[in-house]
Amino acid sequence: MSKAFGCPKCKRPVANRNRAECLYCGAALPEQVLFSPEERAQRERRLEQERAQSAAFEQELTQLKANLKSKKSWYQFWKKEER
Ligand SMILES: [Zn+2]
């Protein structure tokens, strides 16, 4: 893993190994520079996990907001009663 990934044409480091061509000069990158299908699948799985986690978080937040809303309306109701 110590081998540096670089563009064969302009010799710049490859910033995005997900792209089939160099970001700087547009040269086609050799396969060994790009992610292997296995690495892609791993990345895909990780992204899937992150998506699931953020979806769960989103749901929690929505519920929390709903709770807060109901409390607020109760509070306002109470305020109105006092006046
Ligand atoms: Zn290049």
PDB file of the backbone (N, CA, C, O) and the ligand in Angstrom, with CONECT records:
HET     ZN  A 101       1
ATOM      1  N   MET A   1       0.821  -1.212   0.000  1.00  0.00           N
ATOM      2  CA  MET A   1       0.000   0.000   0.000  1.00  0.00           C
ATOM      3  C   MET A   1       0.851   1.257   0.000  1.00  0.00           C
ATOM      4  O   MET A   1       0.316   2.363   0.073  1.00  0.00           O
ATOM      5  N   SER A   2       2.165   1.108  -0.081  1.00  0.00           N
ATOM      6  CA  SER A   2       3.030   2.288  -0.034  1.00  0.00           C
ATOM      7  C   SER A   2       3.152   2.934  -1.410  1.00  0.00           C
ATOM      8  O   SER A   2       3.647   4.053  -1.542  1.00  0.00           O
ATOM      9  N   LYS A   3       2.695   2.216  -2.426  1.00  0.00           N
ATOM     10  CA  LYS A   3       2.789   2.736  -3.786  1.00  0.00           C
ATOM     11  C   LYS A   3       1.866   3.949  -3.952  1.00  0.00           C
ATOM     12  O   LYS A   3       0.680   3.892  -3.629  1.00  0.00           O
ATOM     13  N   ALA A   4       2.428   5.030  -4.456  1.00  0.00           N
ATOM     14  CA  ALA A   4       1.635   6.237  -4.655  1.00  0.00           C
ATOM     15  C   ALA A   4       0.851   6.112  -5.957  1.00  0.00           C
ATOM     16  O   ALA A   4       1.367   5.627  -6.964  1.00  0.00           O
ATOM     17  N   PHE A   5      -0.385   6.550  -5.920  1.00  0.00           N
ATOM     18  CA  PHE A   5      -1.204   6.513  -7.114  1.00  0.00           C
ATOM     19  C   PHE A   5      -1.044   7.818  -7.863  1.00  0.00           C
ATOM     20  O   PHE A   5      -1.334   8.887  -7.327  1.00  0.00           O
ATOM     21  N   GLY A   6      -0.595   7.738  -9.073  1.00  0.00           N
ATOM     22  CA  GLY A   6      -0.386   8.958  -9.843  1.00  0.00           C
ATOM     23  C   GLY A   6      -0.838   8.803 -11.274  1.00  0.00           C
ATOM     24  O   GLY A   6      -0.950   7.694 -11.797  1.00  0.00           O
ATOM     25  N   CYS A   7      -1.096   9.943 -11.900  1.00  0.00           N
ATOM     26  CA  CYS A   7      -1.498   9.957 -13.302  1.00  0.00           C
ATOM     27  C   CYS A   7      -0.284   9.589 -14.164  1.00  0.00           C
ATOM     28  O   CYS A   7       0.798  10.134 -13.947  1.00  0.00           O
ATOM     29  N   PRO A   8      -0.433   8.696 -15.117  1.00  0.00           N
ATOM     30  CA  PRO A   8       0.701   8.296 -15.961  1.00  0.00           C
ATOM     31  C   PRO A   8       1.153   9.408 -16.905  1.00  0.00           C
ATOM     32  O   PRO A   8       2.279   9.390 -17.402  1.00  0.00           O
ATOM     33  N   LYS A   9       0.275  10.367 -17.146  1.00  0.00           N
ATOM     34  CA  LYS A   9       0.591  11.427 -18.109  1.00  0.00           C
ATOM     35  C   LYS A   9       1.212  12.645 -17.426  1.00  0.00           C
ATOM     36  O   LYS A   9       2.310  13.068 -17.786  1.00  0.00           O
ATOM     37  N   CYS A  10       0.508  13.208 -16.436  1.00  0.00           N
ATOM     38  CA  CYS A  10       1.003  14.440 -15.819  1.00  0.00           C
ATOM     39  C   CYS A  10       1.708  14.165 -14.490  1.00  0.00           C
ATOM     40  O   CYS A  10       2.262  15.080 -13.882  1.00  0.00           O
ATOM     41  N   LYS A  11       1.690  12.912 -14.037  1.00  0.00           N
ATOM     42  CA  LYS A  11       2.399  12.477 -12.817  1.00  0.00           C
ATOM     43  C   LYS A  11       1.853  13.086 -11.533  1.00  0.00           C
ATOM     44  O   LYS A  11       2.468  12.958 -10.474  1.00  0.00           O
ATOM     45  N   ARG A  12       0.717  13.738 -11.617  1.00  0.00           N
ATOM     46  CA  ARG A  12       0.140  14.288 -10.395  1.00  0.00           C
ATOM     47  C   ARG A  12      -0.569  13.170  -9.634  1.00  0.00           C
ATOM     48  O   ARG A  12      -1.042  12.202 -10.230  1.00  0.00           O
ATOM     49  N   PRO A  13      -0.635  13.314  -8.321  1.00  0.00           N
ATOM     50  CA  PRO A  13      -1.345  12.281  -7.546  1.00  0.00           C
ATOM     51  C   PRO A  13      -2.815  12.249  -7.921  1.00  0.00           C
ATOM     52  O   PRO A  13      -3.420  13.287  -8.195  1.00  0.00           O
ATOM     53  N   VAL A  14      -3.375  11.077  -7.933  1.00  0.00           N
ATOM     54  CA  VAL A  14      -4.790  10.935  -8.270  1.00  0.00           C
ATOM     55  C   VAL A  14      -5.619  11.198  -7.022  1.00  0.00           C
ATOM     56  O   VAL A  14      -5.560  10.448  -6.047  1.00  0.00           O
ATOM     57  N   ALA A  15      -6.394  12.281  -7.073  1.00  0.00           N
ATOM     58  CA  ALA A  15      -7.166  12.681  -5.905  1.00  0.00           C
ATOM     59  C   ALA A  15      -8.416  11.826  -5.752  1.00  0.00           C
ATOM     60  O   ALA A  15      -8.799  11.469  -4.638  1.00  0.00           O
ATOM     61  N   ASN A  16      -9.034  11.506  -6.846  1.00  0.00           N
ATOM     62  CA  ASN A  16     -10.284  10.759  -6.800  1.00  0.00           C
ATOM     63  C   ASN A  16     -10.134   9.465  -7.587  1.00  0.00           C
ATOM     64  O   ASN A  16     -10.212   9.457  -8.816  1.00  0.00           O
ATOM     65  N   ARG A  17      -9.918   8.380  -6.868  1.00  0.00           N
ATOM     66  CA  ARG A  17      -9.686   7.092  -7.531  1.00  0.00           C
ATOM     67  C   ARG A  17     -10.996   6.482  -8.017  1.00  0.00           C
ATOM     68  O   ARG A  17     -11.012   5.380  -8.567  1.00  0.00           O
ATOM     69  N   ASN A  18     -12.080   7.200  -7.811  1.00  0.00           N
ATOM     70  CA  ASN A  18     -13.377   6.731  -8.295  1.00  0.00           C
ATOM     71  C   ASN A  18     -13.586   7.136  -9.750  1.00  0.00           C
ATOM     72  O   ASN A  18     -14.479   6.627 -10.427  1.00  0.00           O
ATOM     73  N   ARG A  19     -12.757   8.054 -10.215  1.00  0.00           N
ATOM     74  CA  ARG A  19     -12.903   8.547 -11.583  1.00  0.00           C
ATOM     75  C   ARG A  19     -11.966   7.802 -12.508  1.00  0.00           C
ATOM     76  O   ARG A  19     -10.846   7.451 -12.137  1.00  0.00           O
ATOM     77  N   ALA A  20     -12.439   7.568 -13.712  1.00  0.00           N
ATOM     78  CA  ALA A  20     -11.649   6.788 -14.667  1.00  0.00           C
ATOM     79  C   ALA A  20     -10.625   7.645 -15.389  1.00  0.00           C
ATOM     80  O   ALA A  20      -9.770   7.125 -16.106  1.00  0.00           O
ATOM     81  N   GLU A  21     -10.709   8.975 -15.201  1.00  0.00           N
ATOM     82  CA  GLU A  21      -9.715   9.815 -15.858  1.00  0.00           C
ATOM     83  C   GLU A  21      -9.124  10.839 -14.884  1.00  0.00           C
ATOM     84  O   GLU A  21      -9.714  11.148 -13.848  1.00  0.00           O
ATOM     85  N   CYS A  22      -7.961  11.348 -15.238  1.00  0.00           N
ATOM     86  CA  CYS A  22      -7.243  12.293 -14.393  1.00  0.00           C
ATOM     87  C   CYS A  22      -8.019  13.597 -14.277  1.00  0.00           C
ATOM     88  O   CYS A  22      -8.564  14.101 -15.260  1.00  0.00           O
ATOM     89  N   LEU A  23      -8.063  14.138 -13.060  1.00  0.00           N
ATOM     90  CA  LEU A  23      -8.779  15.393 -12.820  1.00  0.00           C
ATOM     91  C   LEU A  23      -8.054  16.569 -13.474  1.00  0.00           C
ATOM     92  O   LEU A  23      -8.671  17.578 -13.816  1.00  0.00           O
ATOM     93  N   TYR A  24      -6.745  16.428 -13.644  1.00  0.00           N
ATOM     94  CA  TYR A  24      -5.931  17.554 -14.113  1.00  0.00           C
ATOM     95  C   TYR A  24      -5.796  17.586 -15.624  1.00  0.00           C
ATOM     96  O   TYR A  24      -5.996  18.630 -16.244  1.00  0.00           O
ATOM     97  N   CYS A  25      -5.457  16.448 -16.223  1.00  0.00           N
ATOM     98  CA  CYS A  25      -5.201  16.450 -17.664  1.00  0.00           C
ATOM     99  C   CYS A  25      -6.207  15.620 -18.441  1.00  0.00           C
ATOM    100  O   CYS A  25      -6.194  15.644 -19.671  1.00  0.00           O
ATOM    101  N   GLY A  26      -7.073  14.888 -17.765  1.00  0.00           N
ATOM    102  CA  GLY A  26      -8.106  14.127 -18.450  1.00  0.00           C
ATOM    103  C   GLY A  26      -7.630  12.826 -19.054  1.00  0.00           C
ATOM    104  O   GLY A  26      -8.379  12.162 -19.771  1.00  0.00           O
ATOM    105  N   ALA A  27      -6.394  12.454 -18.774  1.00  0.00           N
ATOM    106  CA  ALA A  27      -5.858  11.204 -19.304  1.00  0.00           C
ATOM    107  C   ALA A  27      -6.552  10.012 -18.647  1.00  0.00           C
ATOM    108  O   ALA A  27      -6.903  10.066 -17.468  1.00  0.00           O
ATOM    109  N   ALA A  28      -6.743   8.957 -19.398  1.00  0.00           N
ATOM    110  CA  ALA A  28      -7.349   7.749 -18.843  1.00  0.00           C
ATOM    111  C   ALA A  28      -6.386   7.140 -17.833  1.00  0.00           C
ATOM    112  O   ALA A  28      -5.186   7.048 -18.090  1.00  0.00           O
ATOM    113  N   LEU A  29      -6.905   6.730 -16.700  1.00  0.00           N
ATOM    114  CA  LEU A  29      -6.057   6.172 -15.658  1.00  0.00           C
ATOM    115  C   LEU A  29      -6.022   4.647 -15.744  1.00  0.00           C
ATOM    116  O   LEU A  29      -7.040   4.014 -16.025  1.00  0.00           O
ATOM    117  N   PRO A  30      -4.867   4.068 -15.506  1.00  0.00           N
ATOM    118  CA  PRO A  30      -4.779   2.602 -15.533  1.00  0.00           C
ATOM    119  C   PRO A  30      -5.626   1.971 -14.438  1.00  0.00           C
ATOM    120  O   PRO A  30      -5.886   2.581 -13.401  1.00  0.00           O
ATOM    121  N   GLU A  31      -6.038   0.770 -14.682  1.00  0.00           N
ATOM    122  CA  GLU A  31      -6.949   0.090 -13.763  1.00  0.00           C
ATOM    123  C   GLU A  31      -6.396  -0.035 -12.354  1.00  0.00           C
ATOM    124  O   GLU A  31      -7.141   0.064 -11.379  1.00  0.00           O
ATOM    125  N   GLN A  32      -5.093  -0.252 -12.245  1.00  0.00           N
ATOM    126  CA  GLN A  32      -4.529  -0.458 -10.897  1.00  0.00           C
ATOM    127  C   GLN A  32      -4.580   0.810 -10.049  1.00  0.00           C
ATOM    128  O   GLN A  32      -4.444   0.752  -8.827  1.00  0.00           O
ATOM    129  N   VAL A  33      -4.777   1.963 -10.705  1.00  0.00           N
ATOM    130  CA  VAL A  33      -4.900   3.218  -9.963  1.00  0.00           C
ATOM    131  C   VAL A  33      -6.312   3.366  -9.411  1.00  0.00           C
ATOM    132  O   VAL A  33      -6.532   3.920  -8.334  1.00  0.00           O
ATOM    133  N   LEU A  34      -7.250   2.856 -10.179  1.00  0.00           N
ATOM    134  CA  LEU A  34      -8.647   3.003  -9.780  1.00  0.00           C
ATOM    135  C   LEU A  34      -9.016   1.982  -8.714  1.00  0.00           C
ATOM    136  O   LEU A  34      -8.276   1.033  -8.457  1.00  0.00           O
ATOM    137  N   PHE A  35     -10.152   2.192  -8.111  1.00  0.00           N
ATOM    138  CA  PHE A  35     -10.638   1.242  -7.110  1.00  0.00           C
ATOM    139  C   PHE A  35     -10.962  -0.075  -7.792  1.00  0.00           C
ATOM    140  O   PHE A  35     -11.502  -0.095  -8.898  1.00  0.00           O
ATOM    141  N   SER A  36     -10.641  -1.136  -7.151  1.00  0.00           N
ATOM    142  CA  SER A  36     -11.005  -2.444  -7.668  1.00  0.00           C
ATOM    143  C   SER A  36     -12.491  -2.659  -7.388  1.00  0.00           C
ATOM    144  O   SER A  36     -13.060  -1.991  -6.524  1.00  0.00           O
ATOM    145  N   PRO A  37     -13.123  -3.585  -8.111  1.00  0.00           N
ATOM    146  CA  PRO A  37     -14.554  -3.839  -7.846  1.00  0.00           C
ATOM    147  C   PRO A  37     -14.803  -4.160  -6.380  1.00  0.00           C
ATOM    148  O   PRO A  37     -15.839  -3.802  -5.819  1.00  0.00           O
ATOM    149  N   GLU A  38     -13.839  -4.841  -5.767  1.00  0.00           N
ATOM    150  CA  GLU A  38     -13.977  -5.187  -4.354  1.00  0.00           C
ATOM    151  C   GLU A  38     -13.988  -3.932  -3.485  1.00  0.00           C
ATOM    152  O   GLU A  38     -14.811  -3.791  -2.580  1.00  0.00           O
ATOM    153  N   GLU A  39     -13.059  -3.028  -3.779  1.00  0.00           N
ATOM    154  CA  GLU A  39     -12.991  -1.769  -3.014  1.00  0.00           C
ATOM    155  C   GLU A  39     -14.244  -0.943  -3.225  1.00  0.00           C
ATOM    156  O   GLU A  39     -14.761  -0.327  -2.293  1.00  0.00           O
ATOM    157  N   ARG A  40     -14.727  -0.936  -4.461  1.00  0.00           N
ATOM    158  CA  ARG A  40     -15.956  -0.206  -4.767  1.00  0.00           C
ATOM    159  C   ARG A  40     -17.118  -0.765  -3.949  1.00  0.00           C
ATOM    160  O   ARG A  40     -17.907  -0.017  -3.372  1.00  0.00           O
ATOM    161  N   ALA A  41     -17.206  -2.092  -3.912  1.00  0.00           N
ATOM    162  CA  ALA A  41     -18.292  -2.746  -3.170  1.00  0.00           C
ATOM    163  C   ALA A  41     -18.193  -2.396  -1.691  1.00  0.00           C
ATOM    164  O   ALA A  41     -19.201  -2.148  -1.030  1.00  0.00           O
ATOM    165  N   GLN A  42     -16.959  -2.381  -1.177  1.00  0.00           N
ATOM    166  CA  GLN A  42     -16.746  -2.037   0.229  1.00  0.00           C
ATOM    167  C   GLN A  42     -17.203  -0.612   0.508  1.00  0.00           C
ATOM    168  O   GLN A  42     -17.885  -0.341   1.496  1.00  0.00           O
ATOM    169  N   ARG A  43     -16.813   0.287  -0.382  1.00  0.00           N
ATOM    170  CA  ARG A  43     -17.208   1.695  -0.242  1.00  0.00           C
ATOM    171  C   ARG A  43     -18.719   1.821  -0.273  1.00  0.00           C
ATOM    172  O   ARG A  43     -19.320   2.553   0.513  1.00  0.00           O
ATOM    173  N   GLU A  44     -19.320   1.082  -1.208  1.00  0.00           N
ATOM    174  CA  GLU A  44     -20.767   1.116  -1.385  1.00  0.00           C
ATOM    175  C   GLU A  44     -21.446   0.678  -0.094  1.00  0.00           C
ATOM    176  O   GLU A  44     -22.415   1.289   0.356  1.00  0.00           O
ATOM    177  N   ARG A  45     -20.911  -0.408   0.501  1.00  0.00           N
ATOM    178  CA  ARG A  45     -21.482  -0.920   1.749  1.00  0.00           C
ATOM    179  C   ARG A  45     -21.365   0.117   2.856  1.00  0.00           C
ATOM    180  O   ARG A  45     -22.298   0.316   3.633  1.00  0.00           O
ATOM    181  N   ARG A  46     -20.207   0.777   2.922  1.00  0.00           N
ATOM    182  CA  ARG A  46     -19.981   1.772   3.960  1.00  0.00           C
ATOM    183  C   ARG A  46     -20.951   2.947   3.787  1.00  0.00           C
ATOM    184  O   ARG A  46     -21.522   3.453   4.754  1.00  0.00           O
ATOM    185  N   LEU A  47     -21.120   3.363   2.524  1.00  0.00           N
ATOM    186  CA  LEU A  47     -22.038   4.463   2.254  1.00  0.00           C
ATOM    187  C   LEU A  47     -23.453   4.075   2.643  1.00  0.00           C
ATOM    188  O   LEU A  47     -24.207   4.875   3.198  1.00  0.00           O
ATOM    189  N   GLU A  48     -23.794   2.839   2.343  1.00  0.00           N
ATOM    190  CA  GLU A  48     -25.128   2.328   2.663  1.00  0.00           C
ATOM    191  C   GLU A  48     -25.351   2.400   4.171  1.00  0.00           C
ATOM    192  O   GLU A  48     -26.414   2.812   4.636  1.00  0.00           O
ATOM    193  N   GLN A  49     -24.332   1.991   4.927  1.00  0.00           N
ATOM    194  CA  GLN A  49     -24.400   2.019   6.392  1.00  0.00           C
ATOM    195  C   GLN A  49     -24.586   3.441   6.890  1.00  0.00           C
ATOM    196  O   GLN A  49     -25.403   3.707   7.772  1.00  0.00           O
ATOM    197  N   GLU A  50     -23.807   4.358   6.303  1.00  0.00           N
ATOM    198  CA  GLU A  50     -23.887   5.754   6.723  1.00  0.00           C
ATOM    199  C   GLU A  50     -25.262   6.327   6.423  1.00  0.00           C
ATOM    200  O   GLU A  50     -25.822   7.086   7.215  1.00  0.00           O
ATOM    201  N   ARG A  51     -25.796   5.951   5.266  1.00  0.00           N
ATOM    202  CA  ARG A  51     -27.129   6.419   4.890  1.00  0.00           C
ATOM    203  C   ARG A  51     -28.169   5.920   5.884  1.00  0.00           C
ATOM    204  O   ARG A  51     -29.051   6.670   6.302  1.00  0.00           O
ATOM    205  N   ALA A  52     -28.059   4.652   6.257  1.00  0.00           N
ATOM    206  CA  ALA A  52     -29.013   4.056   7.198  1.00  0.00           C
ATOM    207  C   ALA A  52     -28.918   4.772   8.543  1.00  0.00           C
ATOM    208  O   ALA A  52     -29.933   5.052   9.182  1.00  0.00           O
ATOM    209  N   GLN A  53     -27.685   5.065   8.964  1.00  0.00           N
ATOM    210  CA  GLN A  53     -27.478   5.740  10.242  1.00  0.00           C
ATOM    211  C   GLN A  53     -28.077   7.136  10.226  1.00  0.00           C
ATOM    212  O   GLN A  53     -28.740   7.549  11.178  1.00  0.00           O
ATOM    213  N   SER A  54     -27.840   7.860   9.138  1.00  0.00           N
ATOM    214  CA  SER A  54     -28.355   9.229   9.073  1.00  0.00           C
ATOM    215  C   SER A  54     -29.870   9.221   8.941  1.00  0.00           C
ATOM    216  O   SER A  54     -30.533  10.149   9.403  1.00  0.00           O
ATOM    217  N   ALA A  55     -30.422   8.200   8.325  1.00  0.00           N
ATOM    218  CA  ALA A  55     -31.873   8.089   8.212  1.00  0.00           C
ATOM    219  C   ALA A  55     -32.476   7.871   9.597  1.00  0.00           C
ATOM    220  O   ALA A  55     -33.511   8.448   9.931  1.00  0.00           O
ATOM    221  N   ALA A  56     -31.821   7.036  10.396  1.00  0.00           N
ATOM    222  CA  ALA A  56     -32.291   6.768  11.758  1.00  0.00           C
ATOM    223  C   ALA A  56     -32.204   8.044  12.589  1.00  0.00           C
ATOM    224  O   ALA A  56     -33.101   8.352  13.373  1.00  0.00           O
ATOM    225  N   PHE A  57     -31.115   8.778  12.406  1.00  0.00           N
ATOM    226  CA  PHE A  57     -30.927  10.030  13.131  1.00  0.00           C
ATOM    227  C   PHE A  57     -32.001  11.032  12.744  1.00  0.00           C
ATOM    228  O   PHE A  57     -32.557  11.732  13.589  1.00  0.00           O
ATOM    229  N   GLU A  58     -32.280  11.083  11.452  1.00  0.00           N
ATOM    230  CA  GLU A  58     -33.295  12.002  10.927  1.00  0.00           C
ATOM    231  C   GLU A  58     -34.652  11.700  11.553  1.00  0.00           C
ATOM    232  O   GLU A  58     -35.405  12.602  11.921  1.00  0.00           O
ATOM    233  N   GLN A  59     -34.940  10.412  11.660  1.00  0.00           N
ATOM    234  CA  GLN A  59     -36.212   9.986  12.228  1.00  0.00           C
ATOM    235  C   GLN A  59     -36.299  10.417  13.689  1.00  0.00           C
ATOM    236  O   GLN A  59     -37.330  10.907  14.150  1.00  0.00           O
ATOM    237  N   GLU A  60     -35.197  10.223  14.404  1.00  0.00           N
ATOM    238  CA  GLU A  60     -35.150  10.592  15.815  1.00  0.00           C
ATOM    239  C   GLU A  60     -35.388  12.097  15.979  1.00  0.00           C
ATOM    240  O   GLU A  60     -36.121  12.545  16.860  1.00  0.00           O
ATOM    241  N   LEU A  61     -34.735  12.856  15.092  1.00  0.00           N
ATOM    242  CA  LEU A  61     -34.846  14.307  15.140  1.00  0.00           C
ATOM    243  C   LEU A  61     -36.285  14.743  14.875  1.00  0.00           C
ATOM    244  O   LEU A  61     -36.805  15.644  15.532  1.00  0.00           O
ATOM    245  N   THR A  62     -36.911  14.094  13.910  1.00  0.00           N
ATOM    246  CA  THR A  62     -38.300  14.430  13.570  1.00  0.00           C
ATOM    247  C   THR A  62     -39.199  14.174  14.760  1.00  0.00           C
ATOM    248  O   THR A  62     -40.091  14.963  15.071  1.00  0.00           O
ATOM    249  N   GLN A  63     -38.947  13.049  15.425  1.00  0.00           N
ATOM    250  CA  GLN A  63     -39.753  12.698  16.595  1.00  0.00           C
ATOM    251  C   GLN A  63     -39.539  13.715  17.713  1.00  0.00           C
ATOM    252  O   GLN A  63     -40.476  14.148  18.384  1.00  0.00           O
ATOM    253  N   LEU A  64     -38.265  14.078  17.885  1.00  0.00           N
ATOM    254  CA  LEU A  64     -37.916  15.043  18.926  1.00  0.00           C
ATOM    255  C   LEU A  64     -38.608  16.376  18.669  1.00  0.00           C
ATOM    256  O   LEU A  64     -39.127  17.009  19.589  1.00  0.00           O
ATOM    257  N   LYS A  65     -38.608  16.793  17.400  1.00  0.00           N
ATOM    258  CA  LYS A  65     -39.248  18.039  17.025  1.00  0.00           C
ATOM    259  C   LYS A  65     -40.743  17.969  17.278  1.00  0.00           C
ATOM    260  O   LYS A  65     -41.349  18.933  17.745  1.00  0.00           O
ATOM    261  N   ALA A  66     -41.330  16.825  16.968  1.00  0.00           N
ATOM    262  CA  ALA A  66     -42.767  16.634  17.172  1.00  0.00           C
ATOM    263  C   ALA A  66     -43.090  16.733  18.655  1.00  0.00           C
ATOM    264  O   ALA A  66     -44.082  17.350  19.042  1.00  0.00           O
ATOM    265  N   ASN A  67     -42.245  16.120  19.485  1.00  0.00           N
ATOM    266  CA  ASN A  67     -42.433  16.183  20.936  1.00  0.00           C
ATOM    267  C   ASN A  67     -42.362  17.621  21.429  1.00  0.00           C
ATOM    268  O   ASN A  67     -43.174  18.073  22.236  1.00  0.00           O
ATOM    269  N   LEU A  68     -41.360  18.317  20.911  1.00  0.00           N
ATOM    270  CA  LEU A  68     -41.135  19.700  21.313  1.00  0.00           C
ATOM    271  C   LEU A  68     -42.333  20.561  20.933  1.00  0.00           C
ATOM    272  O   LEU A  68     -42.752  21.436  21.689  1.00  0.00           O
ATOM    273  N   LYS A  69     -42.873  20.297  19.750  1.00  0.00           N
ATOM    274  CA  LYS A  69     -43.998  21.053  19.233  1.00  0.00           C
ATOM    275  C   LYS A  69     -45.218  20.865  20.139  1.00  0.00           C
ATOM    276  O   LYS A  69     -45.917  21.818  20.481  1.00  0.00           O
ATOM    277  N   SER A  70     -45.444  19.619  20.510  1.00  0.00           N
ATOM    278  CA  SER A  70     -46.632  19.350  21.328  1.00  0.00           C
ATOM    279  C   SER A  70     -46.484  19.998  22.701  1.00  0.00           C
ATOM    280  O   SER A  70     -47.457  20.489  23.272  1.00  0.00           O
ATOM    281  N   LYS A  71     -45.260  19.995  23.226  1.00  0.00           N
ATOM    282  CA  LYS A  71     -45.006  20.623  24.521  1.00  0.00           C
ATOM    283  C   LYS A  71     -45.236  22.128  24.431  1.00  0.00           C
ATOM    284  O   LYS A  71     -45.797  22.749  25.333  1.00  0.00           O
ATOM    285  N   LYS A  72     -44.781  22.697  23.301  1.00  0.00           N
ATOM    286  CA  LYS A  72     -44.880  24.131  23.105  1.00  0.00           C
ATOM    287  C   LYS A  72     -46.352  24.548  23.049  1.00  0.00           C
ATOM    288  O   LYS A  72     -46.757  25.533  23.665  1.00  0.00           O
ATOM    289  N   SER A  73     -47.144  23.772  22.293  1.00  0.00           N
ATOM    290  CA  SER A  73     -48.550  24.144  22.151  1.00  0.00           C
ATOM    291  C   SER A  73     -49.257  24.015  23.504  1.00  0.00           C
ATOM    292  O   SER A  73     -50.168  24.776  23.828  1.00  0.00           O
ATOM    293  N   TRP A  74     -48.810  23.032  24.273  1.00  0.00           N
ATOM    294  CA  TRP A  74     -49.391  22.872  25.607  1.00  0.00           C
ATOM    295  C   TRP A  74     -49.040  24.089  26.468  1.00  0.00           C
ATOM    296  O   TRP A  74     -49.861  24.598  27.231  1.00  0.00           O
ATOM    297  N   TYR A  75     -47.788  24.533  26.315  1.00  0.00           N
ATOM    298  CA  TYR A  75     -47.320  25.688  27.078  1.00  0.00           C
ATOM    299  C   TYR A  75     -48.103  26.937  26.695  1.00  0.00           C
ATOM    300  O   TYR A  75     -48.506  27.723  27.552  1.00  0.00           O
ATOM    301  N   GLN A  76     -48.312  27.106  25.387  1.00  0.00           N
ATOM    302  CA  GLN A  76     -49.048  28.285  24.918  1.00  0.00           C
ATOM    303  C   GLN A  76     -50.492  28.261  25.423  1.00  0.00           C
ATOM    304  O   GLN A  76     -51.070  29.289  25.775  1.00  0.00           O
ATOM    305  N   PHE A  77     -51.041  27.067  25.443  1.00  0.00           N
ATOM    306  CA  PHE A  77     -52.402  26.896  25.912  1.00  0.00           C
ATOM    307  C   PHE A  77     -52.485  27.328  27.383  1.00  0.00           C
ATOM    308  O   PHE A  77     -53.420  28.001  27.816  1.00  0.00           O
ATOM    309  N   TRP A  78     -51.455  26.902  28.123  1.00  0.00           N
ATOM    310  CA  TRP A  78     -51.414  27.225  29.531  1.00  0.00           C
ATOM    311  C   TRP A  78     -51.279  28.736  29.728  1.00  0.00           C
ATOM    312  O   TRP A  78     -51.899  29.313  30.621  1.00  0.00           O
ATOM    313  N   LYS A  79     -50.458  29.367  28.881  1.00  0.00           N
ATOM    314  CA  LYS A  79     -50.249  30.809  28.942  1.00  0.00           C
ATOM    315  C   LYS A  79     -51.543  31.566  28.700  1.00  0.00           C
ATOM    316  O   LYS A  79     -51.855  32.544  29.379  1.00  0.00           O
ATOM    317  N   LYS A  80     -52.287  31.082  27.709  1.00  0.00           N
ATOM    318  CA  LYS A  80     -53.556  31.714  27.359  1.00  0.00           C
ATOM    319  C   LYS A  80     -54.544  31.624  28.532  1.00  0.00           C
ATOM    320  O   LYS A  80     -55.319  32.539  28.809  1.00  0.00           O
ATOM    321  N   GLU A  81     -54.468  30.479  29.194  1.00  0.00           N
ATOM    322  CA  GLU A  81     -55.371  30.253  30.318  1.00  0.00           C
ATOM    323  C   GLU A  81     -55.109  31.243  31.445  1.00  0.00           C
ATOM    324  O   GLU A  81     -56.020  31.662  32.158  1.00  0.00           O
ATOM    325  N   GLU A  82     -53.839  31.601  31.581  1.00  0.00           N
ATOM    326  CA  GLU A  82     -53.466  32.445  32.705  1.00  0.00           C
ATOM    327  C   GLU A  82     -53.906  33.905  32.513  1.00  0.00           C
ATOM    328  O   GLU A  82     -54.169  34.634  33.469  1.00  0.00           O
ATOM    329  N   ARG A  83     -53.970  34.288  31.261  1.00  0.00           N
ATOM    330  CA  ARG A  83     -54.307  35.661  30.990  1.00  0.00           C
ATOM    331  C   ARG A  83     -55.739  36.044  31.314  1.00  0.00           C
ATOM    332  O   ARG A  83     -56.130  37.195  31.119  1.00  0.00           O
TER     333      ARG A  83
HETATM  334 ZN    ZN A 101      -3.006  13.711 -15.419  1.00  0.00          ZN2+
END
